[in-house]
Amino acid sequence: MAWLGNWQYRHKITIDATKIVSNLTHFPVRVHLSSYSGSGGDNVTDIFDEIGGNKYKIAFTKSDGETQLYGEIENWDSVNKVADIWVSSPELVLDSTTDTEIYIYFDISQPDNTDYIGLIGSPAGQAVWDSNFVLVNHMKDDDASHVKDSTFYGNNGSKRGENEPIETDGKVGKAQDFDGSNDYIIIPHSDSLVSMTDKISIVIFLKITQGTINRHILSKSQLSPHTGYYVYLGGGSPGLALYINNQLREQYAATAINDGKFHQWAGIYDGSTIKIYIDELLDVTQAGVSGNISQTATLINFLIGAPPFGSGYFSGLIDEVRISNIARSAAWIRATYNSVNDTLIKDYAPKETSIYNPSYYLSLSSTLGPYGEQLDSSSFSLSANLEPNRWKKDTTHSQIWIKEETHNEIYKS
């Protein structure tokens, strides 16, 4: 298997094909680094032992070991040795029949890999999310008064006030805790948030802590006329509902999730059918609907946790909020649920070390190489005990290096 440049260490990561119903392209995979990672509970804290808080000294590649993927760092805690990184690229395809393998490289001697690894809102981070995502919010504080969108649309949010809502531990990293009284997050109007015509996908991870009716989760809607879309807990059902143009098209989930636990809720409209998913499974379907998701000329704001009209502030925790201007597939919804829950990755292989050892190099002074061979017209001597039979180039010294496993190919730098 090929190796990425002169990176020193890597783990192979195996994505479980049994969790992929059909092939998925450019799907964002959560890579959770800790002492218990993936469904197999593997310990990969050796990554923190090597690079500590230097979070940009990592790289992800496809199964070929060389083609880099993009990574968005949601959180990096080198003290507790825990991190969450969303990884993908347009070239990444998760196969439904064969496990997909990727690699994470780590090496403290590498320059910061900011072309491919970034924080929320960075160019590298934005590249993780395909252009059909119009909002991805991990509900992590950018500061105590703001949260940041992961997509290149930049739909960043402002809280009602400092720590209103307040950041708390979430399903992945952090979440926002809404008090049910007056907490909300407001995102200014953006054309991207009404770019969908007859298709929309909304995926939310949330924990409902109080109340079973009249609670608004999010909305891009207004009262008169009823236009846009919103997600609502209430009415005649304890299930969470997707409203499109209000009563014109609506569907409640059959399954209530007001049990004080984190759940994934997904509402999908494809132009003819509304589908509601709870966790990874289809919960209810409403067929025979049609029409566009209309918006009036009024530039209404996008709200999280607050009612677009009337009363009903949300009480509970909201973690992931993802909106797409297409209808995501059942396979996408299922994979999202497993990815967020860290059950999409089934294995982290033991650490591999590069076949090149950066601690050994040859310095100018003797005529013999490590195998007693004569070295051209210059003279060389060994600077260390060269027990390994392969080296990589040490660019900080004047040196030579020996090509992998071909002891007679000597190069001078």
Phi and psi in degrees as a GROMACS rama.xvg file:
@    title "Ramachandran Plot"
@    xaxis  label "Phi"
@    yaxis  label "Psi"
@TYPE xy
-61.6566  161.547  ALA-2
-125.651  146.087  TRP-3
-79.3293  103.715  LEU-4
47.6033  -132.963  GLY-5
-108.512  26.5125  ASN-6
-62.6964  142.594  TRP-7
-89.7641  -37.0573  GLN-8
-132.715  156.328  TYR-9
-158.284  157.674  ARG-10
-119.152  138.378  HIS-11
-84.546  135.096  LYS-12
-114.579  128.525  ILE-13
-111.03  122.711  THR-14
-95.7856  130.254  ILE-15
-75.5493  114.259  ASP-16
-66.0627  -23.9629  ALA-17
-69.6966  -14.358  THR-18
-94.9364  0.617766  LYS-19
-111.269  108.152  ILE-20
-71.785  -40.0663  VAL-21
-145.251  159.423  SER-22
-54.4649  138.276  ASN-23
-124.222  130.661  LEU-24
-109.195  136.728  THR-25
58.6317  39.6328  HIS-26
-86.6642  132.239  PHE-27
-78.1853  118.95  PRO-28
-101.845  128.199  VAL-29
-78.479  123.923  ARG-30
-108.34  109.033  VAL-31
-100.411  118.249  HIS-32
-104.522  121.879  LEU-33
-168.844  -169.846  SER-34
-79.1469  -7.39573  SER-35
-143.5  91.4551  TYR-36
-118.571  140.58  SER-37
72.3909  174.399  GLY-38
-66.981  -17.6617  SER-39
-88.2554  -6.33074  GLY-40
66.2641  42.3282  GLY-41
-81.2923  146.484  ASP-42
-93.5957  114.3  ASN-43
-121.125  30.7305  VAL-44
-71.3875  -8.23689  THR-45
-62.3029  -21.0234  ASP-46
-64.2218  -44.3557  ILE-47
-70.1727  -33.1065  PHE-48
-61.3596  -33.6035  ASP-49
-81.9074  -45.7567  GLU-50
-116.031  -8.79538  ILE-51
56.7615  -126.794  GLY-52
-86.3845  4.31772  GLY-53
-83.4103  72.8376  ASN-54
-68.3968  -15.873  LYS-55
-87.2242  0.34188  TYR-56
-94.2508  46.0724  LYS-57
-131.945  162.772  ILE-58
-150.233  147.867  ALA-59
-117.914  141.535  PHE-60
-133.124  163.367  THR-61
-68.349  -175.98  LYS-62
-65.2091  -18.236  SER-63
-72.9904  -8.52637  ASP-64
79.8276  -1.23672  GLY-65
-129.262  -33.8054  GLU-66
-78.5017  113.378  THR-67
-75.7172  146.361  GLN-68
-107.147  161.606  LEU-69
-88.7815  149.077  TYR-70
-134.986  130.67  GLY-71
-107.361  117.707  GLU-72
-83.674  112.645  ILE-73
-81.4568  -43.1233  GLU-74
-151.839  148.27  ASN-75
-141.986  109.003  TRP-76
-118.5  94.2816  ASP-77
-75.4845  -19.773  SER-78
-70.9056  -49.3759  VAL-79
-90.3178  -0.859925  ASN-80
57.1449  56.1911  LYS-81
-138.713  136.359  VAL-82
-150.635  154.595  ALA-83
-132.585  125.433  ASP-84
-131.795  132.144  ILE-85
-94.9334  127.856  TRP-86
-126.573  133.614  VAL-87
-174.596  -178.39  SER-88
-171.773  162.778  SER-89
-60.0763  -21.3451  PRO-90
-89.5259  -8.5969  GLU-91
-82.5474  124.177  LEU-92
-121.381  123.929  VAL-93
-90.6589  119.514  LEU-94
-86.4884  141.902  ASP-95
-89.7993  -8.8324  SER-96
-112.54  -27.0403  THR-97
-128.868  136.407  THR-98
-53.7462  138.343  ASP-99
-94.5658  133.521  THR-100
-112.869  137.187  GLU-101
-132.656  171.432  ILE-102
-127.416  146.083  TYR-103
-113.465  123.06  ILE-104
-101.064  149.53  TYR-105
-150.864  135.724  PHE-106
-165.89  114.1  ASP-107
-64.4783  -21.9818  ILE-108
-82.4397  -6.80781  SER-109
-79.5758  150.85  GLN-110
-67.784  158.559  PRO-111
-57.41  130.233  ASP-112
-92.2973  56.2239  ASN-113
-75.2129  -9.54302  THR-114
-68.8967  -27.4431  ASP-115
-122.119  -16.1976  TYR-116
-122.135  129.035  ILE-117
-152.872  172.426  GLY-118
-85.2496  178.916  LEU-119
-59.66  127.336  ILE-120
89.1967  -7.13016  GLY-121
-76.8622  160.02  SER-122
-56.1937  -42.3283  PRO-123
-66.2032  -41.6763  ALA-124
-64.372  -40.851  GLY-125
-63.1041  -31.7793  GLN-126
-67.7141  -14.3635  ALA-127
-68.1328  -29.3896  VAL-128
-105.054  126.103  TRP-129
-67.5011  164.94  ASP-130
-69.3127  -10.579  SER-131
-78.6356  -18.0529  ASN-132
-73.7283  123.184  PHE-133
-104.194  -14.4029  VAL-134
-154.484  127.01  LEU-135
-135.177  111.975  VAL-136
-125.209  120.218  ASN-137
-82.1972  -0.608565  HIS-138
58.7535  37.9201  MET-139
-105.11  138.078  LYS-140
-58.5104  127.356  ASP-141
-80.021  -40.7081  ASP-142
-149.433  -176.502  ASP-143
-65.5377  -9.74568  ALA-144
-118.642  -0.0451756  SER-145
-143.266  151.086  HIS-146
-126.179  154.634  VAL-147
-118.798  139.951  LYS-148
-77.703  141.631  ASP-149
-83.5991  -19.2329  SER-150
-84.6227  167.656  THR-151
-75.3724  -4.09033  PHE-152
-74.8165  -19.617  TYR-153
64.4687  41.9664  GLY-154
-84.1845  69.5796  ASN-155
-79.3831  151.923  ASN-156
-115.716  152.823  GLY-157
-116.1  136.016  SER-158
-77.2373  164.33  LYS-159
-56.2242  -38.2556  ARG-160
-164.649  -179.452  GLY-161
-60.4332  124.361  GLU-162
59.5956  28.8501  ASN-163
-129.781  89.652  GLU-164
-74.646  172.459  PRO-165
-107.551  143.93  ILE-166
-70.5801  142.031  GLU-167
-147.922  175.849  THR-168
-67.6714  138.059  ASP-169
-120.071  -166.719  GLY-170
-69.0349  -41.3309  LYS-171
-124.38  113.642  VAL-172
64.1335  -114.8  GLY-173
-113.097  163.574  LYS-174
-140.352  177.746  ALA-175
-113.614  134.785  GLN-176
-102.524  110.116  ASP-177
-92.9966  133.385  PHE-178
-85.7246  -5.237  ASP-179
79.1566  0.0873604  GLY-180
-107.277  -54.52  SER-181
-153.814  7.66121  ASN-182
-73.097  141.331  ASP-183
-162.848  165.525  TYR-184
-123.197  132.937  ILE-185
-115.198  132.856  ILE-186
-116.557  120.929  ILE-187
-58.0677  151.713  PRO-188
-52.0833  138.838  HIS-189
-141.347  139.245  SER-190
-58.7119  -28.8328  ASP-191
-62.9741  -30.0934  SER-192
-79.5005  -6.10272  LEU-193
-126.778  23.0288  VAL-194
-75.2286  -17.4221  SER-195
-76.4407  142.372  MET-196
-105.979  -70.6868  THR-197
-118.34  21.3382  ASP-198
-144.426  140.525  LYS-199
-158.325  147.499  ILE-200
-131.631  128.444  SER-201
-124.794  124.379  ILE-202
-125.938  127.464  VAL-203
-133.526  138.213  ILE-204
-105.685  122.794  PHE-205
-148.952  160.184  LEU-206
-127.956  116.557  LYS-207
-89.0231  122.897  ILE-208
-110.573  -13.8931  THR-209
-157.965  138.202  GLN-210
83.4748  145.747  GLY-211
-120.489  -7.41435  THR-212
-137.353  159.581  ILE-213
55.7588  50.2998  ASN-214
-127.839  123.018  ARG-215
-93.7542  130.446  HIS-216
-90.3568  -54.3815  ILE-217
-154.466  158.811  LEU-218
-158.184  145.98  SER-219
-132.94  72.7319  LYS-220
-151.219  162.78  SER-221
-140.304  165.48  GLN-222
-78.5322  -46.5915  LEU-223
-135.433  113.451  SER-224
-76.5427  164.135  PRO-225
-70.3017  106.65  HIS-226
-135.013  166.991  THR-227
85.6241  -147.189  GLY-228
-151.864  150.998  TYR-229
-157.724  162.367  TYR-230
-116.082  130.012  VAL-231
-141.228  137.504  TYR-232
-107.482  109.839  LEU-233
161.076  -152.183  GLY-234
69.1895  -141.883  GLY-235
-90.6864  9.25532  GLY-236
-139.055  143.253  SER-237
-77.4254  -2.50661  PRO-238
-80.2792  154.138  GLY-239
-80.4774  132.916  LEU-240
-113.878  149.265  ALA-241
-103.086  122.053  LEU-242
-106.89  131.063  TYR-243
-124.984  120.87  ILE-244
51.2353  38.5665  ASN-245
54.5019  -126.167  ASN-246
-68.5468  -9.84662  GLN-247
-64.2104  -40.2256  LEU-248
-144.862  117.744  ARG-249
-150.328  153.509  GLU-250
-153.298  127.132  GLN-251
-92.3318  145.354  TYR-252
-68.6588  146.973  ALA-253
-80.1173  -25.2726  ALA-254
-102.306  125.761  THR-255
-79.1209  144.834  ALA-256
-125.488  21.4668  ILE-257
-86.9958  57.7486  ASN-258
-112.791  11.9082  ASP-259
74.658  16.1405  GLY-260
-118.854  158.293  LYS-261
-72.3089  134.63  PHE-262
-136.549  153.054  HIS-263
-93.372  129.881  GLN-264
-119.987  132.248  TRP-265
-132.366  131.43  ALA-266
-117.93  123.923  GLY-267
-123.414  130.348  ILE-268
-123.774  123.746  TYR-269
-111.206  14.1272  ASP-270
99.6552  -18.0909  GLY-271
-138.567  -14.925  SER-272
-143.74  140.936  THR-273
-106.232  130.472  ILE-274
-124.676  136.927  LYS-275
-116.153  128.422  ILE-276
-111.854  138.119  TYR-277
-114.439  123.843  ILE-278
56.8042  -119.758  ASP-279
-104.439  3.98549  GLU-280
-116.546  147.669  LEU-281
-66.1608  127.196  LEU-282
-101.413  -42.1587  ASP-283
-158.747  150.783  VAL-284
-131.043  137.468  THR-285
-121.813  109.722  GLN-286
-94.6406  171.978  ALA-287
78.0269  17.0722  GLY-288
-101.731  159.92  VAL-289
-160.087  171.406  SER-290
111.257  162.921  GLY-291
-82.8525  158.996  ASN-292
-86.4804  96.5987  ILE-293
-85.8773  153.224  SER-294
-134.041  141.101  GLN-295
-81.7189  178.806  THR-296
-69.1662  -17.9716  ALA-297
-64.3173  127.922  THR-298
-87.2132  80.0493  LEU-299
-78.8209  150.564  ILE-300
-84.9163  162.136  ASN-301
-94.4006  130.053  PHE-302
-118.668  140.367  LEU-303
-119.117  121.279  ILE-304
88.6098  -4.15353  GLY-305
-125.581  152.393  ALA-306
-76.5906  142.646  PRO-307
-73.7472  -21.7279  PRO-308
-159.564  154.589  PHE-309
73.5712  -146.536  GLY-310
-120.218  174.746  SER-311
119.961  58.1882  GLY-312
-71.3606  145.513  TYR-313
-77.6926  141.665  PHE-314
-119.916  114.342  SER-315
148.737  -165.847  GLY-316
-108.955  135.035  LEU-317
-119.724  128.213  ILE-318
-106.87  -96.4157  ASP-319
-76.8774  135.578  GLU-320
-129.819  117.877  VAL-321
-131.759  128.224  ARG-322
-125.937  132.683  ILE-323
-123.451  151.004  SER-324
-94.3422  22.2407  ASN-325
-132.437  168.676  ILE-326
-90.0137  107.602  ALA-327
-70.1314  149.639  ARG-328
-79.9083  165.685  SER-329
-59.9709  -35.886  ALA-330
-63.9403  -39.2616  ALA-331
-65.5232  -43.7738  TRP-332
-63.6664  -43.9863  ILE-333
-64.4767  -43.5384  ARG-334
-65.3831  -36.2682  ALA-335
-61.7098  -45.6194  THR-336
-58.9646  -46.7021  TYR-337
-69.7912  -34.9494  ASN-338
-65.7103  -46.9009  SER-339
-61.8701  -36.5113  VAL-340
-84.4477  3.34716  ASN-341
60.866  37.1518  ASP-342
-116.692  4.7728  THR-343
-79.1105  -35.9937  LEU-344
-88.2588  125.555  ILE-345
-102.962  -12.5888  LYS-346
-160.195  137.169  ASP-347
-113.259  114.563  TYR-348
-69.9895  158.62  ALA-349
-57.1221  156.123  PRO-350
-59.2835  134.443  LYS-351
-106.168  145.557  GLU-352
-111.204  140.512  THR-353
-54.4817  146.101  SER-354
-69.221  -13.7466  ILE-355
-97.8221  133.005  TYR-356
-106.058  112.753  ASN-357
-73.1919  -8.29076  PRO-358
-86.8274  -4.52896  SER-359
-117.426  134.429  TYR-360
-152.867  164.967  TYR-361
-105.194  129.984  LEU-362
-107.545  157.049  SER-363
-67.8911  125.102  LEU-364
171.126  -21.2758  SER-365
-123.505  172.586  SER-366
-100.543  -6.64853  THR-367
-109.385  140.033  LEU-368
-88.9381  -175.288  GLY-369
-67.1585  -14.894  PRO-370
-114.01  18.4855  TYR-371
80.0326  6.85865  GLY-372
-79.6358  154.987  GLU-373
-78.3232  134.494  GLN-374
-106.099  108.722  LEU-375
17.2469  -146.886  ASP-376
-89.8183  -12.0596  SER-377
-86.4533  167.869  SER-378
-115.483  144.871  SER-379
-137.902  159.747  PHE-380
-141.113  157.422  SER-381
-78.2764  135.827  LEU-382
-94.8422  -6.3776  SER-383
-156.766  170.683  ALA-384
-74.0557  106.121  ASN-385
-89.3045  66.267  LEU-386
-64.7195  -45.2734  GLU-387
-64.0646  154.642  PRO-388
-104.146  15.2706  ASN-389
-140.498  145.73  ARG-390
-135.334  159.667  TRP-391
-115.897  164.619  LYS-392
-73.09  131.905  LYS-393
-101.564  103.827  ASP-394
-73.0132  -5.22816  THR-395
-89.2226  -1.96578  THR-396
-129.814  157.261  HIS-397
-78.9714  122.673  SER-398
-158.009  178.087  GLN-399
-125.826  165.888  ILE-400
-141.711  157.351  TRP-401
-108.802  127.723  ILE-402
-65.1497  146.366  LYS-403
-48.6115  118.464  GLU-404
61.0953  7.77675  GLU-405
-121.88  87.0778  THR-406
-67.0093  -16.4103  HIS-407
-89.5462  -2.72817  ASN-408
-98.4697  97.6933  GLU-409
-108.028  134.421  ILE-410
-125.003  141.235  TYR-411
-110.154  138.185  LYS-412
